[in-house]
């Protein structure tokens, strides 16, 4: 089965509304002819409606960086799935390692957030990945297995058909040190077989598994040549429209 690659930009806590609109507008213009890559950008919550208007009718779609799992309520400072869809988001990043590390998100919370997203019709981009210590102690697969099993606890294959799984080794995020192609290939193959065992072969074949962690124009081609890599989740290198466009226009023949 052919999976359309996805190249997603996680803008984290960068860019004011006007700055986000400027970059999104440049990006949309630079990518206006692209039909074979799903392009997504995830700006800060407050920029979502502004950026939604800026990319309307272009190949660029919108994602959020987080959400709360309750539908509504007294949760000061939080944001719901319905608020995100109303603001123009189609995707939502869930369980990013920065959320897990600095905001103590657990696999159980990730699971609830995925449930909230799916219920509201938002497509979850579920982030998983091992720390450097876990890799050094040869706990990489055990860690990923637990994150997938607990994070997708109780879901049937039909419910998560639009899920995107993002493998982001924590030690490769924002460090400039991307995982090497052998490491990425091994993990992506493992994840696909895990999805097959846990859900179904159809689901495993249709779900996109993207890689994240120091992706840049210099390493995207070799990453995209790996059979089980269906795209990339890009942090730092997505902030500049020209650089991000180079990643979106990857060429596996180079
Ligand atoms: P990076 O971030 O590309 O800056 O390493 C990736 C991410 O956090 O998704």
Boltz pocket constraint, residues with backbone or C-beta under 6 A from the ligand:
constraints:
  - pocket:
      binder: B
      contacts: [[A, 10], [A, 168], [A, 172], [A, 173], [A, 174], [A, 175], [A, 176], [A, 212], [A, 213], [A, 214], [A, 215], [A, 233], [A, 234], [A, 235], [A, 236], [A, 237]]
      max_distance: 6.0
